[in-house]
């Protein structure tokens, strides 16, 4: 005999979260979601609810949590403005293939299309799903509580299947409280069953391998898809067996440790000189989970980062729409990155392929790396305040533990970190790449720390981004989350200022923080701000102070903010290029010193 129980819609939702192993719910209360909070109250020992001070923070926390743990978290927001505050974070997750479940509350279904309080109804009743639709894999809007079991199961199938991404379940207020008859057993999890490791078709695999083995100057280019697939160890094994150099997109930073002799860093506008040298002079590129967007491709300008063709491209991706989107392929391979790389390895074993090597090619790239490092090294010891950006990044690279999680917010500091930070392992350097959302790191550092409580978590953020979401420090204090914020304080939106003056000359407007009457730079006392919220605060007042501040913050194991004055007149050296039509291209500026 089947046991039948009567449960509220909110309990049905929570049952699905429990069976899928969801450990965290991030969000902000409102009249629309109090029914869900009532159900979460009963499972506090299994699902930890974290209340934030702005809904965008909840989305960035869930996004960062996924990037570290590869397990989804859930967000909860209320009707109207509550849910309208979360699209920026959801879009950031979508653009970087990060899974999260956004539960948005809506008005009671019996009030649809009546213009009730906070209803979006001008074009369609209770139309909030239209707000998020471009930024999620799927929107669901059940209108009866008996639809919730199926909707929740399908939401997890969609979120985790294939290329992961965010999914929205928009729930009218009454569905949280109304009851539905369900089976007495907890639903069966779908999470693991949908993470299908699709393999390459045999003919495509053979063609790709023959092309790779026939190359004189091959390069493995690891992208975000390789990290999502957790293919790092397999990429390293393949590279070492074939003696092939490896470069990465910024989302795949750390696919090999920074000190690995075959790893040459990130490609693109602010990649390393050696990485761009590798891809622009390669005869074959094996791309694993790479979108070839404009910033990592130097806006597709031939010869800046890529020259495809004549370079032959082997593109492996789980999403067929990405294969050949921006460059023609010599061989396109549809499949999961880790599975395909393992297929390569198995085929090499079957053939008893001798261990290959490209010593001269690797030596050429190593020479490029050494020239670049020799040019940049003196700047890491620059004296004076504000600090030189090279010194800041060098200090972070040296002073942070090997297992540290570093999250970069969006701003000029992001370019410096992409180019110069020594990333020692996979999923250790997190960033909003595709959507470029300011506040990703300011808020997301909390989710990253909760995903890996035994690892230090450090957000590097500009003063502009930090001021947008400083409330995250209060959340850290409230929930005893020992995150660290390093505020790159240069008194303005420096990356946009640089573009502004680069395109139009010295005609600055709205990109610097200044007193309008005197033109004097304006900055907050971020250390004092942190202390006012109950966190530790440090101010760097000398060129050597950052080491000590980081050491003290790490040792205290408390929420902490480090205010670092950084020079705004120093710009990252582009080793690739970028173009914003019709403005002139920003061409590669780095040229090695002769000899």
C-alpha positions as CSV (number, residue, x, y, z in Angstrom):
1,X,0.0,0.0,0.0
2,X,1.4,3.4,-1.0
3,X,1.5,6.0,1.7
4,X,0.0,9.3,0.8
5,X,0.9,12.5,2.6
6,X,-0.5,16.0,2.4
7,X,2.3,18.6,2.1
8,X,2.4,22.3,1.3
9,X,3.9,23.4,-1.9
10,X,6.9,24.8,0.0
11,X,7.5,21.4,1.6
12,X,7.4,19.7,-1.8
13,X,10.1,22.2,-3.0
14,X,12.2,21.6,0.1
15,X,11.9,17.8,-0.3
16,X,13.4,18.1,-3.8
17,X,16.2,20.3,-2.5
18,X,17.0,17.8,0.2
19,X,17.1,14.8,-2.1
20,X,19.4,16.6,-4.6
21,X,21.8,17.4,-1.8
22,X,21.3,21.2,-1.7
23,X,23.0,22.5,1.4
24,X,22.5,26.3,1.1
25,X,19.7,28.7,0.4
26,X,20.7,32.3,-0.1
27,X,18.1,35.1,-0.3
28,X,16.1,37.9,1.1
29,X,12.7,37.7,2.8
30,X,9.5,39.3,1.4
31,X,5.8,38.8,1.8
32,X,5.8,36.5,-1.3
33,X,8.3,33.9,0.1
34,X,7.4,33.6,3.8
35,X,5.7,30.3,3.0
36,X,9.0,28.9,1.7
37,X,10.9,30.3,4.7
38,X,8.4,28.4,6.9
39,X,9.4,25.1,5.2
40,X,13.1,25.9,5.4
41,X,12.7,26.5,9.1
42,X,12.0,22.8,9.6
43,X,15.2,21.7,7.8
44,X,17.8,24.2,9.3
45,X,20.1,21.3,10.2
46,X,20.3,20.1,6.5
47,X,19.8,23.3,4.5
48,X,21.5,26.4,5.8
49,X,19.6,29.5,5.1
50,X,21.7,32.7,4.7
51,X,19.8,36.0,4.6
52,X,21.6,38.7,2.6
53,X,21.1,42.5,2.4
54,X,20.5,42.7,-1.4
55,X,19.2,40.0,-3.6
56,X,22.0,40.3,-6.1
57,X,24.3,39.1,-3.4
58,X,22.3,35.9,-3.1
59,X,22.8,35.2,-6.8
60,X,26.5,35.8,-6.8
61,X,26.9,33.6,-3.7
62,X,25.1,30.7,-5.3
63,X,27.2,31.2,-8.5
64,X,30.5,31.2,-6.7
65,X,29.4,28.3,-4.5
66,X,28.8,26.2,-7.7
67,X,32.2,27.2,-9.2
68,X,34.0,25.9,-6.2
69,X,31.9,22.9,-5.1
70,X,30.2,21.9,-8.5
71,X,27.0,21.5,-6.4
72,X,24.1,23.8,-6.8
73,X,22.7,26.2,-4.2
74,X,19.3,27.8,-4.3
75,X,18.3,31.4,-4.1
76,X,15.0,32.8,-2.8
77,X,13.6,36.3,-3.6
78,X,10.2,37.9,-3.2
79,X,7.8,39.6,-5.6
80,X,8.4,42.6,-7.7
81,X,11.6,44.5,-6.7
82,X,12.9,41.6,-4.7
83,X,13.2,39.4,-7.7
84,X,14.1,42.3,-10.0
85,X,17.3,42.7,-8.0
86,X,18.7,39.3,-9.0
87,X,18.9,39.3,-12.8
88,X,22.5,40.7,-12.9
89,X,23.8,37.8,-10.8
90,X,21.7,35.2,-12.7
91,X,23.0,36.5,-16.0
92,X,26.6,36.3,-14.7
93,X,26.0,32.6,-13.9
94,X,24.4,32.0,-17.3
95,X,27.3,33.5,-19.3
96,X,29.8,31.4,-17.4
97,X,27.8,28.1,-17.4
98,X,27.3,28.1,-13.6
99,X,24.3,26.2,-12.2
100,X,22.0,27.7,-9.6
101,X,18.2,27.4,-8.9
102,X,16.5,30.8,-8.6
103,X,13.2,30.5,-6.8
104,X,11.3,33.7,-7.4
105,X,8.0,34.5,-5.6
106,X,5.1,36.0,-7.4
107,X,1.7,37.3,-6.5
108,X,-1.1,34.9,-5.6
109,X,-2.4,33.1,-8.7
110,X,-6.0,34.1,-8.0
111,X,-4.9,37.7,-8.4
112,X,-3.2,37.3,-11.8
113,X,-3.8,40.1,-14.3
114,X,-5.5,42.4,-11.8
115,X,-2.5,44.7,-11.2
116,X,-2.1,43.5,-7.6
117,X,0.7,44.8,-5.5
118,X,4.1,44.3,-7.3
119,X,2.6,42.4,-10.2
120,X,4.2,42.8,-13.6
121,X,1.2,42.7,-15.9
122,X,1.3,45.2,-18.8
123,X,2.1,42.6,-21.4
124,X,1.2,39.3,-19.7
125,X,-0.1,38.3,-16.3
126,X,2.4,37.8,-13.5
127,X,5.1,38.2,-16.1
128,X,8.3,38.2,-14.0
129,X,9.6,35.1,-15.9
130,X,10.0,37.3,-19.0
131,X,12.5,39.4,-17.0
132,X,14.8,36.4,-16.4
133,X,14.1,34.4,-19.6
134,X,17.2,35.6,-21.6
135,X,19.4,34.7,-18.6
136,X,18.3,31.2,-17.7
137,X,18.2,27.8,-19.4
138,X,14.5,27.5,-18.6
139,X,11.8,29.4,-16.7
140,X,9.0,27.4,-14.9
141,X,5.8,29.0,-13.5
142,X,3.5,26.4,-11.9
143,X,0.0,27.7,-11.2
144,X,-1.2,24.8,-9.1
145,X,0.5,23.0,-6.2
146,X,0.2,19.6,-7.8
147,X,2.5,20.8,-10.6
148,X,5.4,21.4,-8.2
149,X,6.8,17.8,-8.0
150,X,7.2,17.6,-11.8
151,X,8.4,21.2,-12.1
152,X,11.1,20.7,-9.4
153,X,12.3,17.5,-10.9
154,X,12.5,19.1,-14.4
155,X,14.3,22.1,-13.0
156,X,17.2,20.0,-11.7
157,X,17.3,18.0,-15.0
158,X,17.6,21.2,-17.0
159,X,20.0,23.0,-14.6
160,X,22.5,20.1,-14.4
161,X,22.1,18.4,-17.8
162,X,24.6,19.1,-20.6
163,X,26.0,22.6,-20.3
164,X,25.1,23.6,-16.8
165,X,23.3,26.9,-16.1
166,X,20.8,28.7,-13.9
167,X,17.1,27.8,-13.9
168,X,14.2,29.8,-12.6
169,X,11.1,28.5,-10.8
170,X,8.6,31.3,-10.3
171,X,6.1,30.4,-7.6
172,X,2.9,32.3,-6.9
173,X,2.5,33.0,-3.2
174,X,-0.5,30.7,-2.7
175,X,1.4,27.7,-4.0
176,X,3.8,27.8,-1.1
177,X,1.0,27.4,1.4
178,X,-1.6,25.2,-0.3
179,X,-1.4,21.5,0.1
180,X,-1.0,18.6,-2.4
181,X,-1.1,14.9,-1.9
182,X,2.3,13.2,-2.5
183,X,3.9,9.8,-1.9
184,X,5.3,9.2,1.5
185,X,8.9,8.6,0.2
186,X,11.3,11.4,-0.6
187,X,11.7,11.8,-4.4
188,X,14.6,10.2,-6.1
189,X,17.5,12.5,-6.9
190,X,18.1,13.3,-10.6
191,X,21.4,15.2,-10.2
192,X,23.9,12.5,-10.9
193,X,21.8,10.8,-13.6
194,X,21.8,13.8,-15.8
195,X,25.5,14.6,-15.6
196,X,26.1,12.5,-18.7
197,X,29.7,12.3,-19.9
198,X,29.1,12.3,-23.6
199,X,31.9,10.7,-25.7
200,X,33.2,11.7,-29.1
201,X,32.1,9.8,-32.2
202,X,34.8,7.4,-33.3
203,X,35.5,9.0,-36.6
204,X,35.8,12.5,-35.2
205,X,38.0,11.2,-32.4
206,X,40.4,9.6,-34.9
207,X,40.5,12.7,-37.1
208,X,41.2,14.9,-34.2
209,X,44.0,12.7,-32.9
210,X,45.6,12.4,-36.3
211,X,45.6,16.2,-36.7
212,X,47.1,16.7,-33.3
213,X,49.8,14.1,-33.7
214,X,50.8,15.5,-37.1
215,X,51.4,19.0,-35.7
216,X,54.9,20.6,-35.4
217,X,53.7,23.4,-33.1
218,X,50.6,22.1,-31.3
219,X,48.9,23.8,-28.3
220,X,46.3,22.7,-25.9
221,X,43.9,25.5,-25.1
222,X,41.8,24.8,-22.0
223,X,38.6,26.7,-21.5
224,X,35.9,27.0,-18.9
225,X,34.3,23.8,-20.2
226,X,37.4,21.8,-19.3
227,X,37.1,23.1,-15.7
228,X,33.4,22.4,-15.6
229,X,34.2,18.9,-16.7
230,X,36.9,18.6,-14.0
231,X,39.3,17.6,-16.8
232,X,42.4,19.2,-15.3
233,X,44.3,16.1,-14.3
234,X,43.5,14.5,-17.7
235,X,44.7,17.5,-19.6
236,X,47.9,17.5,-17.6
237,X,48.5,13.8,-18.4
238,X,47.8,14.2,-22.1
239,X,50.1,17.3,-22.3
240,X,52.9,15.6,-20.5
241,X,52.6,12.4,-22.7
242,X,52.7,14.4,-25.9
243,X,55.0,17.2,-24.7
244,X,52.5,19.8,-25.8
245,X,52.3,23.3,-24.3
246,X,49.1,24.3,-22.5
247,X,47.5,27.7,-22.3
248,X,44.1,28.7,-20.9
249,X,41.3,31.1,-21.1
250,X,40.9,33.2,-18.0
251,X,38.0,31.0,-16.8
252,X,40.4,28.0,-16.9
253,X,43.2,29.7,-15.0
254,X,45.0,27.1,-13.0
255,X,44.2,24.2,-15.3
256,X,47.8,23.4,-14.7
257,X,49.8,24.9,-11.8
258,X,51.5,28.2,-12.6
259,X,54.9,26.6,-12.2
260,X,54.3,23.7,-14.5
261,X,56.9,23.8,-17.3
262,X,54.3,23.1,-20.0
263,X,51.9,25.8,-18.8
264,X,52.2,29.3,-20.2
265,X,49.2,31.2,-18.8
266,X,46.1,32.9,-20.2
267,X,45.5,34.1,-23.7
268,X,43.8,37.2,-24.9
269,X,44.0,41.0,-24.5
270,X,45.6,40.8,-21.1
271,X,47.0,37.3,-21.3
272,X,50.7,36.5,-21.0
273,X,53.1,37.2,-23.8
274,X,54.1,33.5,-24.0
275,X,50.5,32.3,-24.2
276,X,49.6,34.6,-27.0
277,X,52.9,33.7,-28.8
278,X,51.9,30.1,-28.5
279,X,48.4,30.4,-30.0
280,X,49.3,32.8,-32.8
281,X,52.2,30.7,-34.0
282,X,50.6,27.3,-33.4
283,X,49.9,25.1,-36.4
284,X,47.2,23.1,-34.5
285,X,45.2,24.1,-31.5
286,X,43.2,21.6,-29.4
287,X,40.5,23.7,-27.8
288,X,38.6,22.1,-24.9
289,X,35.4,23.9,-23.9
290,X,36.3,27.3,-25.4
291,X,33.8,29.9,-26.6
292,X,36.3,32.1,-28.4
293,X,34.8,35.3,-27.1
294,X,36.2,38.7,-28.0
295,X,38.4,39.4,-25.0
296,X,40.2,36.1,-25.0
297,X,40.4,36.1,-28.8
298,X,41.7,39.7,-29.1
299,X,38.4,40.6,-30.9
300,X,39.2,37.9,-33.5
301,X,41.8,40.2,-35.2
302,X,44.1,37.9,-37.1
303,X,47.6,37.6,-35.7
304,X,46.9,39.1,-32.3
305,X,46.0,35.9,-30.4
306,X,44.9,33.5,-33.2
307,X,45.6,33.0,-36.9
308,X,42.8,30.6,-37.8
309,X,43.3,29.6,-40.6
310,X,46.0,28.7,-41.4
311,X,46.2,27.3,-37.8
312,X,44.1,24.2,-37.7
313,X,41.4,24.2,-34.9
314,X,40.3,21.1,-33.2
315,X,37.3,22.2,-31.1
316,X,35.8,20.0,-28.5
317,X,32.6,21.2,-26.8
318,X,29.5,19.8,-25.1
319,X,27.4,22.5,-26.7
320,X,27.1,22.0,-30.5
321,X,26.2,25.7,-31.0
322,X,29.7,26.7,-29.9
323,X,31.6,24.5,-32.4
324,X,32.6,26.7,-35.3
325,X,30.8,29.8,-34.0
326,X,33.7,32.2,-34.3
327,X,36.4,30.2,-36.1
328,X,36.2,27.5,-38.8
329,X,37.2,24.1,-37.5
330,X,39.5,21.5,-39.0
331,X,37.8,19.0,-36.7
332,X,34.8,19.6,-34.6
333,X,34.2,17.1,-31.7
334,X,30.9,17.1,-29.8
335,X,31.5,15.7,-26.3
336,X,32.4,16.2,-22.7
337,X,35.9,17.6,-22.4
338,X,37.1,15.1,-19.8
339,X,35.6,12.1,-21.6
340,X,37.2,13.1,-24.9
341,X,40.6,13.7,-23.4
342,X,40.4,10.3,-21.8
343,X,39.4,8.8,-25.1
344,X,42.6,10.4,-26.6
345,X,44.7,8.8,-23.9
346,X,43.1,5.4,-24.4
347,X,43.6,5.5,-28.1
348,X,47.3,6.5,-27.6
349,X,47.7,3.5,-25.4
350,X,45.9,1.2,-27.8
351,X,48.3,2.3,-30.6
352,X,51.2,2.0,-28.2
353,X,52.1,5.5,-29.4
354,X,55.6,6.4,-28.3
355,X,55.9,9.4,-26.0
356,X,56.3,12.4,-28.2
357,X,58.0,15.7,-27.5
358,X,58.1,19.2,-28.9
359,X,61.3,20.3,-27.1
360,X,62.3,23.1,-29.5
361,X,58.7,24.5,-29.6
362,X,58.5,24.5,-25.8
363,X,61.9,26.0,-25.5
364,X,60.8,28.9,-27.8
365,X,57.8,29.6,-25.6
366,X,59.9,29.3,-22.4
367,X,62.2,32.0,-23.9
368,X,59.2,34.2,-24.5
369,X,58.1,33.7,-20.9
370,X,61.5,34.6,-19.5
371,X,61.8,37.8,-21.6
372,X,58.3,38.8,-20.3
373,X,59.1,38.0,-16.7
374,X,62.5,39.8,-16.8
375,X,60.7,42.9,-18.1
376,X,58.0,42.9,-15.4
377,X,60.0,41.7,-12.4
378,X,61.5,45.1,-11.4
379,X,58.1,46.6,-11.1
380,X,57.2,44.1,-8.3
381,X,59.6,45.9,-6.0
382,X,58.5,49.5,-6.8
383,X,58.5,51.7,-3.8
384,X,56.2,54.4,-2.7
385,X,52.4,55.0,-2.3
386,X,50.0,54.4,-3.9
387,X,51.4,50.9,-4.7
388,X,52.3,49.8,-8.2
389,X,49.7,47.2,-9.4
390,X,52.6,44.8,-10.2
391,X,53.6,44.9,-6.5
392,X,50.1,44.3,-5.3
393,X,49.6,41.2,-7.5
394,X,53.1,39.9,-6.7
395,X,52.3,40.2,-3.0
396,X,49.1,38.3,-3.4
397,X,50.8,35.6,-5.4
398,X,53.5,35.2,-2.7
399,X,51.6,35.8,0.5
400,X,48.4,33.8,0.0
401,X,48.5,30.0,0.8
402,X,48.6,27.6,-2.1
403,X,45.0,26.5,-1.5
404,X,43.6,30.0,-1.4
405,X,40.5,30.9,-3.3
406,X,40.9,34.3,-5.1
407,X,37.8,36.0,-6.6
408,X,38.3,38.9,-8.8
409,X,35.6,41.6,-9.2
410,X,35.3,43.5,-12.4
411,X,37.6,46.5,-12.9
412,X,41.1,47.3,-14.0
413,X,42.5,45.0,-11.2
414,X,40.8,42.1,-13.0
415,X,43.1,42.6,-16.0
416,X,46.2,42.7,-13.8
417,X,45.1,39.5,-12.0
418,X,44.3,37.6,-15.2
419,X,47.8,38.5,-16.5
420,X,50.0,38.3,-13.4
421,X,48.4,36.3,-10.6
422,X,50.1,32.9,-10.0
423,X,47.2,30.5,-9.8
424,X,48.2,27.2,-8.3
425,X,45.2,25.0,-8.9
426,X,41.9,24.5,-10.7
427,X,38.8,26.4,-9.5
428,X,41.0,28.7,-7.4
429,X,40.6,31.9,-9.4
430,X,37.0,32.9,-9.9
431,X,35.6,35.7,-12.0
432,X,32.6,37.0,-13.9
433,X,33.9,36.7,-17.4
434,X,31.1,36.6,-19.9
435,X,28.8,39.1,-18.3
436,X,31.4,41.1,-16.4
437,X,29.3,41.8,-13.3
438,X,30.6,44.2,-10.8
439,X,30.0,42.8,-7.2
440,X,30.5,39.2,-8.3
441,X,33.6,38.9,-6.0
442,X,32.4,41.3,-3.3
443,X,29.3,39.1,-2.7
444,X,30.5,35.8,-4.2
445,X,33.4,35.4,-1.8
446,X,30.9,34.4,0.8
447,X,29.5,31.6,-1.3
448,X,33.0,30.4,-2.2
449,X,34.0,30.3,1.5
450,X,30.9,28.3,2.4
451,X,31.7,25.9,-0.4
452,X,35.2,25.3,0.9
453,X,35.4,26.3,4.6
454,X,38.9,24.9,5.0
455,X,40.3,27.2,2.3
456,X,41.1,31.0,2.7
457,X,38.7,33.0,0.4
458,X,39.9,36.4,-0.8
459,X,38.0,38.9,-2.9
460,X,40.0,41.4,-4.8
461,X,37.7,44.3,-5.7
462,X,37.9,47.9,-6.8
463,X,36.7,50.7,-4.6
464,X,33.8,51.3,-7.0
465,X,32.6,47.7,-6.9
466,X,33.1,47.4,-3.1
467,X,30.9,50.5,-2.5
468,X,28.1,48.9,-4.5
469,X,28.0,45.8,-2.2
470,X,29.7,46.6,1.0
471,X,26.7,45.1,2.8
472,X,28.3,41.7,2.1
473,X,30.7,42.4,5.0
474,X,27.7,42.8,7.4
475,X,26.4,39.4,6.2
476,X,29.9,37.8,6.8
477,X,29.8,39.2,10.4
478,X,26.3,38.0,11.0
479,X,27.0,34.4,9.8
480,X,30.7,34.3,11.0
481,X,32.1,33.8,7.5
482,X,35.8,34.6,7.6
483,X,36.1,36.1,4.1
484,X,38.7,38.7,3.2
485,X,38.2,41.7,0.9
486,X,41.3,43.4,-0.6
487,X,40.0,46.8,-1.9
488,X,42.1,48.0,-4.9
489,X,41.6,51.7,-4.1
490,X,42.3,53.9,-7.1
491,X,39.5,56.5,-6.6
492,X,37.4,55.7,-9.7
493,X,36.2,53.4,-12.3
494,X,39.8,53.1,-13.7
495,X,39.2,50.6,-16.4
496,X,36.5,52.8,-18.0
497,X,38.6,55.9,-17.5
498,X,41.4,54.3,-19.4
499,X,39.1,53.4,-22.3
500,X,37.6,56.9,-22.2
501,X,40.9,58.8,-22.4
502,X,42.3,56.2,-24.9
503,X,39.4,56.8,-27.3
504,X,38.7,60.5,-26.8
505,X,41.7,62.1,-25.1
506,X,41.8,63.9,-21.8
507,X,38.1,64.5,-21.5
508,X,37.3,62.7,-18.3
509,X,33.7,62.7,-17.1
510,X,32.0,60.4,-14.5
511,X,34.8,57.9,-14.3
512,X,36.8,59.4,-11.4
513,X,35.7,59.9,-7.8
514,X,36.4,63.6,-7.1
515,X,35.0,66.5,-5.2
516,X,33.2,68.4,-7.8
517,X,34.2,71.8,-6.4
518,X,38.0,71.2,-6.1
519,X,38.7,68.2,-8.2
520,X,40.3,66.5,-5.2
521,X,40.2,62.6,-5.3
522,X,37.6,61.2,-2.9
523,X,37.9,57.8,-1.1
524,X,36.2,56.2,1.7
525,X,38.0,54.8,4.7
526,X,37.2,51.1,4.0
527,X,39.0,49.8,7.1
528,X,36.8,52.0,9.2
529,X,33.7,51.0,7.3
530,X,34.6,47.3,8.0
531,X,35.1,48.0,11.7
532,X,31.8,49.8,11.9
533,X,30.1,46.6,10.7
534,X,32.0,44.4,13.1
535,X,34.7,43.1,10.8
536,X,38.5,43.7,11.1
537,X,39.9,46.6,9.0
538,X,43.4,47.2,7.8
539,X,44.9,50.2,5.9
540,X,48.0,49.9,3.9
541,X,50.1,53.0,4.6
542,X,53.5,51.8,3.5
543,X,54.8,49.7,0.5
544,X,55.5,46.6,2.6
545,X,52.3,46.7,4.7
546,X,50.2,44.4,2.5
547,X,52.1,41.3,3.4
548,X,51.5,41.9,7.1
549,X,47.9,42.8,6.6
550,X,47.2,39.6,4.7
551,X,49.1,37.5,7.3
552,X,47.1,39.1,10.2
553,X,43.7,38.7,8.4
554,X,44.5,35.1,7.6
555,X,45.6,34.3,11.1
556,X,42.6,36.0,12.7
557,X,40.1,33.9,10.7
558,X,37.5,36.6,10.8
559,X,35.8,38.8,8.2
560,X,38.4,41.4,7.2
561,X,38.8,44.3,4.8
562,X,42.2,45.5,3.6
563,X,42.3,49.0,2.1
564,X,45.1,49.2,-0.5
565,X,45.9,52.5,-2.3
566,X,46.9,51.6,-5.9
567,X,48.4,53.8,-8.6
568,X,45.8,54.6,-11.2
569,X,48.3,55.9,-13.8
570,X,49.7,52.4,-14.5
571,X,47.8,50.2,-17.0
572,X,48.1,46.5,-17.8
573,X,50.3,45.9,-20.8
574,X,48.1,44.3,-23.5
575,X,49.9,41.4,-25.1
576,X,46.8,40.8,-27.3
577,X,44.3,43.3,-28.6
578,X,40.7,44.5,-28.3
579,X,38.4,46.5,-30.5
580,X,35.1,48.3,-29.8
581,X,33.9,49.2,-33.3
582,X,34.0,51.9,-34.7
583,X,36.8,52.9,-32.2
584,X,40.3,52.0,-33.3
585,X,41.7,48.7,-32.0
586,X,43.8,48.6,-28.9
587,X,46.8,46.8,-30.4
588,X,49.3,44.6,-28.6
589,X,51.6,47.0,-26.8
590,X,54.2,44.6,-25.6
591,X,57.3,44.2,-27.6
592,X,60.3,42.3,-26.1
593,X,63.4,44.2,-25.4
594,X,66.0,43.2,-28.0
595,X,68.6,40.8,-26.7
